[in-house]
Amino acid sequence: MRVDSGLAAPVRLGSLPIMGGLSPVRSDLELSTVPPALAPGTSESPVHPLGAAAAVLRAYGGGWQASLDIGMSRVAGRSVASQVRHSGPLRMQKVLWPEGPELAHLILLHPPSGLAGGDSLALALRQAPDTRVLLTTPGAGRWYRADSPATQTIDLCVGARGSLEWLPQETVLHDGVQGVQRMTVDVAADAAAIGMDILVLGRKASGEHRVRGDFRSHLTLRRADRLLLGEVSRMGRAEHGMAALGQAHVSGLLWAVSPAPMHTDLAESVERALDASLGASPDTQGRGRDGALAGASVVDPHLLLVRAIGESPEQIRHALAAAWAVLRPILIGRAAIPPRIWMT
C-alpha cells in the first residue's frame, strides 16, 4: 500500500515521520536521540570542551588520518584501477572481476574497522568514461564512543557511459558517538549509479537500545551537474531514544540514479520485492516481520529512493538487496549476483 505524494521519500499508509516530509532537492531531517542535558551546541560540527578532547587525543597519540584516492580507467576492455594513492589505515584490499573484465569489484579495507575521536577518513573514486565498478566492504563499519568528533568524507564521480554500485555493509553507531559524514556522488548524464547504506543504532546485543551522541550524515546526489538530492540526517537532541524511527533499531536507504527517465511502475515493482522480502501485505498494513516497514518512490525522473526500517541488520540488508535485484538489470544491464565477500 503506497501513497505517491511527490515527496523525496516513500510514504505508506501508517508510515513513520522518517519516511516522508522531504523535498526532492533538499531536506533537513533531525533524528534525535540525546536528552537535552547531553546535547551539544547548534553549530555544524559537534561542539565539545576542547581542552578535555585534546587531552584524550594526546593520551592516545592523536586521531588516525587516512585517505584513499582511486582512479578507474578502461584498458583493453577491462575496468582497472589505474591510479591508487593512499595514506594511513585505508586501503583497497582487492580488485576482482567475477562478472567479466568490464565490471571491477573493489573491496575496501579499513583495518581498525571503525572511527574513534579525532579520526578522519577520506575516500575519492574517479571513474573515467566506460568504466564499471561495484564497491563493497568485508564487514560492518563502526563509529565508536568518542570525546571529540570523527569525520568521514566520500566523494564518488561516475564518468560517461559508466556505472557505479556503492554497496558497503552496514554501519553501527555506538552509544556516545560523535561524528560527521559527508558523501557526494556525481553521475554523468548517460551513466548509472546505485547506492545502499544501512545504519544500525547501537549494539542491541550489548543492551544499547538507544544511541546518545551526535552523528550527522550529509548526502548529495547530482546528475549531469544537476542536484537531485541534498539530505541531512542527524542522530541527536531528543529525550526519547529512537522516537523518530518508531523505536526501530535499523534504518536503510537505497538510491538509484538512471540515465533514462524512470516510471512510477518501477517503484511498484521494487515495493513488491520489498514486501516479499519482509513478509509484508495489505493484511498487515504494509508491515513485515517484527514491524519492519519499507517503501519506494520515483522522486525525480532520474532518481528512485527506497527507505526501510526494522529490528535486524540482516532483515534490512536482505530487503534492500531485493530492491537492488530489481533495479540492477534495468540500470546496470546485469543480473543481481551478490558479491562473494558478503557470504564470508
Secondary structure as UniProt FT lines:
FT   TURN            13..14
FT   HELIX           17..19
FT   STRAND          26..31
FT   HELIX           36..38
FT   HELIX           50..59
FT   TURN            60..61
FT   STRAND          65..75
FT   TURN            76..77
FT   STRAND          78..87
FT   STRAND          91..96
FT   TURN            98..99
FT   TURN            101..102
FT   STRAND          103..109
FT   TURN            111..112
FT   STRAND          114..115
FT   TURN            117..118
FT   STRAND          120..127
FT   TURN            129..130
FT   STRAND          132..136
FT   STRAND          141..143
FT   STRAND          150..158
FT   TURN            160..161
FT   STRAND          163..167
FT   STRAND          171..173
FT   TURN            175..176
FT   STRAND          177..187
FT   TURN            189..190
FT   STRAND          192..201
FT   HELIX           204..206
FT   STRAND          214..223
FT   TURN            224..225
FT   STRAND          226..235
FT   TURN            241..242
FT   HELIX           243..245
FT   TURN            246..247
FT   STRAND          250..257
FT   HELIX           264..278
FT   HELIX           282..284
FT   TURN            285..286
FT   HELIX           289..291
FT   STRAND          293..300
FT   TURN            301..302
FT   STRAND          303..310
FT   HELIX           313..331
FT   HELIX           340..343
//
